[in-house]
């Protein structure tokens, strides 16, 4: 019965998504459809409404709107340019310097903004003109920009990790933030390896002349205020000075002070930023609330237990089970955004992983890393299509280069999946687990 209910949920969900129904409504309708065989409609609707309210009223959820607002403020003015100059001053001598700079800047800017699409748009537009002047193939530049844009979603502060914390029943946000650094760096390094290979193959050189220490100093001073946001917020959360929610509010205040000091925003543009952030936050919070309906339906119908029994019936080898999960998540990520996918798959797969002793933190890294790959994979891959648009190229032209990046990034995924220390070393060193 549980497997049948799961198939009903998936069938209705996919059908509604195909028809263009918003993901929030699709989750709610598919969940209620599955449970109607067991519960009266009136009771189901009433319980669903209660679960939605409970899901939306969690205090820790407040961190998401604040981080969204801070990211949108930081996106508005001059941050990307400063970070590009900073990374270029360090990595400019490497082959394909602009490709490597793009990768490094995306990791930093994505962490600050919390958005892969924003990183691809802001950093990609900064890199594009210089790359064209130096004779870089636009398809190579666009592929590099798109592939590396998601690394910042793993490097804290990360809304995806906060969402996972809620979906997993309260996993420590501070521990998740510390766990995200190494997987995020692995993603960026995987892209950098491919970038260097492409640069050597295509004959892209680094900047001529000797290393300029003076330029490094100037660029560091210009970028330091922006980079300090990460240090202040994450340091405060990990050090126990304030909670993740309080840290998100501090991030907003810091971003506002910085934006006004840079004179990158005024009161009129600030109002637009607040409105846009409120709209985005409303969608995310409502989605989290609605996902509680799905969690309740799965628990009531014992779907996670049935899926666990099914997978364990196929094999008791945890490595093969993890491989199957990775394949499912990679395929699902191609047509689902990161946030709803986290909310759907966490209650489904987390109990299975816990059954063979995996930490909730380790599973969170596997889940988010997988779903971030979906952000750069057709047909939904938002960051991929932003990168294509910014790079003034087409999907057909960049796909050969994207395949190289996919191989490297999935290699990083296997490291994150099968070597727990990749995710767990920093949280353990900092005493968070």
N, C-alpha and C positions, 0 to 999 in steps of 0.2 A: 504493500500500500504506500509506503514511504517513497519508494523509487518511482511509483506511478505519479505521486504528488509532485515529485521533483521534475519529472518529465512534463507534467502539466504546466508548472511554473515556467520552465524553460521555453516551452512551445508558445505559451501566451505572451511571455516577455519578448521573444524574438519577433513574433507576429506584430505586436504593438510597436516595437522599435522600427520594424520595416515599414509600417504605416505612418511613421513620423510622430508618434505619440511621445511626449516628453518622458524621460527615463523615470522620474519620480512617480508619475501616474502609472506607468507601465509596471513598475515594481509593486505598487499597491494593488492594482487590478489582478495581476498574475498571482499574487499571494492569496488574495481573497477567493479567487477562482479555485485554487487548490484546496482550500480548507472547507469549502461549502459542502463537500461530501461528508464532513464530520460534524459541522456546527451549523446551527440555524443562521440565516442571513442577518437578522437583526442583531443577534449576539456577536456575530463576526464583525459587523460594521462598527458596533459600539466598542468592542475590544480593540479594533484597529485604530479607532480615533484616540483611545486612551494610550495605546502604545506610541502613537505618533507624538502626543503631547509629552509623554515621559522621555522620549528620545530627544526632543527639542529643548527640554528644560534642564539639561545637564550643565553645570557651571563650567566644566572644562571646555565645553563647546564654544565658550566666549572667545577663546584664543584664536579661533579660525577667522572671524570677522576682523579682529584687530591685525592679525598678520596679513590678511588680504589688503586692508587699508594701508598698512605700512609699506607693503610691496608696491601698491599703486602709486603712492607718494614718491617712492624711490625711483620708479620707472620714468617719472616725468622730466627729470632734469639733470643732464650732464653726467650721470653716474656711469653709464656705459662707456662714454668717451674716456673718462678718467681710468676706468678699469682696463680698457683696451691699451691705453698708453703704458700703464703699469706693467701688464703682462708682457707687452712688446719689449719693454726695456730689459726684461729678464730673459726672454726666450727668443729675442730677435735674431740671434746668430744661428739658430737651428735651420736646417733645410726646410723650406716651406714655412718660413717664419709666421706668415699671416694665418696659415691653417692652424698652427700650434697655438698662436695667440687667440684665435677664435675659440678653440677648445678650452683653454685656460680661463678666458674671460667668461664664457658661458657657465663654467662651473661656479665661479665667484658671483656672477650676476644672478644666476638662477637661484643660488642660495639666498641672496639678499631679497630678490623679488618674489620667490616662491612660485614662479611660473615659467615653464619651459617655453611656451609660446612667446611670452614677453622677452625672454632671453634671446630666442631665435630672431625676433623682430628687431630688438634694440641693438644687439651686438652684430647681427648679420648686416644690418644697414651701415654700421660703422666700418666693418671690414670690407664690404663689397667694392666701394669706389677705389680703395687702395689696391685691392686684388686685381681689379680690371686694369688699372694703370700698369701693374707689374706683369700683365699677361697671363694671369691665372684663368683656367677654364671655369666659367660660371657654374657649371654642373658640379665640379669638384668642390668649389667653395660652398655652394648651397648644401651639398651632401654632408660636408664636414660640420657646417653650422647646425643643420637639423639633427645629425647623429649625436652631437655633444650637448645639445640644449637641455636634455633631460638629466644630465649628471647633477645639476643643481637641485633637483627635486629630492635627491637622497641626502644631500648635504644640508644640515639644519641651518636656520629654522625651516621646517617642512610641514605644510598643511596635510600632506598625504600621511605622514607619520602620526600626526595628531588624530586624524580620522581613524587610522588603524588602532590607535590607543583606545578610542571610544568603542570601536567595533569588537575589540578583543576583551572587553570587560575591565579596562582600566590599567593596561600595561603602562609602566612608568614612562612618561614623555621624555624626561631627562635621559633615561637609559636608551630610549629609541634614538634620541638626538645624537648621543655619543656613538651609538652603533652605526649610524648612517654615514659617518665620515669615510671610513675605509671603503665600503662599497661604492660610494660616490667618487672617490679618488680612483678606484679600479676602473670604473666606467670611463672617466676622463683619460686615464693612462691608456686604456684599450684604444680609444679614439686617437690619442696622440701617436701610438705605434703605427696605426693605419695611415695617419696624416704624414708621418715621416716617410713611410714606404711610398706613398703616392707622390710626395714631393721629389724624392730621389728618382723615381721612375719617370716623372714628367719634367725633371730638370729645374724645379723651383729652388732658388737659392735663398739663403738668409741675408740679412742686411750686411753690407760691406763694412770694412774697417774694424777697429778694435772695440772691445766692450767699453761702453761709456758709463762710468760710475756716477758722474755728475747728473746725467740724464736719469739714471736709476733713482738717485736721491730725490730729484724734483718730482718725478712721477709717483714715487712712494708717498711723499708728503701730500700730493694732490689726491691720491686714492685712499690714504689712511682713514680719513673721517668716514668714508663709506664702508670700508672694511671693518671699522670698529663696531659697526652695528652688530655684526656676527659675534665679535668678541664679547661685547657688553651683554647681549641677550643670552647667548649660550653659556658664557662664563657665569652669569648670575643664576641661571636655571640649574646648571650642574653643581655649582657651589652652594646651592641651597639658600641663596640670598632672597630669591623670589620664585614663585611658581611659574609654570609655563603661561598661564593666563595673565599673571602680572607682567611677565616678560613681554608678552605681546603688546600690552598697553605701553610699556616703556619703549618698545620698538616704534610705535606710532609717534610718541613724543619726540624721540630721537630723530626719526625721519622728517618730522615737521620742522624741527630746529635746523636740520641740515638743508632742507629744501629752501627755507627762507634765507639762510646764510648764503646759499648758492644763487638766490634770487631766481629760482627756476619755476616757482609757482606764485600766483597771487590769489586773492580771496575768491575771484570768479572761478579760476581753474580748480581751486581747492574744493569748492562746492560740487563741481562736476565729478571730481575724484571721489568725494564722499558718497554721492548718489550712485556712481558706478560700483563702488565697493559694497554699498548696501544691497544693490540688486544681486551682485555675485554672492554675497554672504547669505542672502535670503534663499537663493537656490540651493546652496550647499547645506544650510541648516535644515531646510525642509526635506532635502534628500536624506540626511542623517535620521530625521524623525520618521520618515516613511520606511526607511530600511528596518526600523524596529518592528514593523509589521511582518516583514519577511523573516526576521530573527525569531519572532514569536511563533509564526507558522511552522518554521523548520523545527523548532524545539517541541512544539505540540505534536507534530506528526513524526517526530524522531528521525528526521531526514539525515542529519549528520551521522547518526549511529548506523543507518542503513548504508550510506555511502562508504563509511569506514569498513563495515562488514564486507561490502562488495569489493573494495580495493584489496583488503586483507585476504579475501577469498581468492583473488587472482595470484597474489604473491605476498609472502611475509617479509620480503627483502625491502627494507626501508629506502634503500638507494633507488630501487626501481619505482617504488611508490612516489618518491620525490620527483623522479624523472617524468612520471605520468602527470603529476600535478603541474610541473613546469610546462609541459606541452599544452595542457588544458588552459592554463593561465595565459600563455603566449597567444594561443588562438583566440581566447576571449578578449584579450587586450586589443586585438585588431579592430574590434567593433564596439568596444565599450570604453568610456572615459575612466580615468584612474579612480576617482572617488566612488562612484557607484559599484565598480568592480571590487574594490576593497570591502565595501559593505555587504556585498553578495557572497564573496568567496571566503571571507574570514570565518563566519560561523560554520561553513561547510568543510573547510580543510584544517582549520586550527585544531579541533579535537583529535583528528587523525594523527597529526604531527606530535601532539602532546602525548598520545598513546605510546609512542616509542621514545619519549623523553626529550623531545626538542623544546628549547626555550621559546616562549612567545615572542621574544625579541628577535631571535634568529629567524623564525617564521615570518615576522613582519618585514624583515629585510628581503627575504626571498620573494614575498608577495609584491612589495612595492617595486623592487627591481624588475620583476617580470612585467608588471603593468605599465611601468615607464617605457619599456620597449614598445608596447602598443601605441604609445604617444607618437612614435616615429614610424609607424607601420600602417600602410593603407589597409582598409579604406577610410578609417576614422582618423588616423594619426594627425592631430591638430598641429603639433610642432613641425611635423614633416611638411605639411602644406604651407605653413607660415614661412618656413625656410625656402621653399620653392618660389613663393611669391616674392619674398625679399631678394632672393638671388636672381630673379628674372630669368628663370629657366623652366623646365618641364619635368614631370615625373619620369617620363621615358628616358631622358638624358641622365638623370642622377641615379637611377636604379642600379646600374652596374657598380657604381662607387658605394651606394648604400649597402649592397650585398656584402662588400668587404667589411664595412662597419658593423653590420649585423653579426657576422661571424666573430669578430673581436669582442663585441658587447656580450654575446651569448657565452663566449668563453669566460668572461667575467662573471656571468650569472652562475655558471657551473662552479666557479671558485666560491662564490657566496653561498651556494646551495650545499656543497659537500665539505666545506671547511668551516666549521662553526666559529673558529677563532677570528675569521675575517670580520664577523659581526660582533662577536662577544668580547674580544680582547680589550677594547677601550672601555666599555661599561664595567668590566671586571677590574681593570686597572684603577678606575675612578671610584670604585666601591659602590656602584649603583646597582649591582646584582650580586 
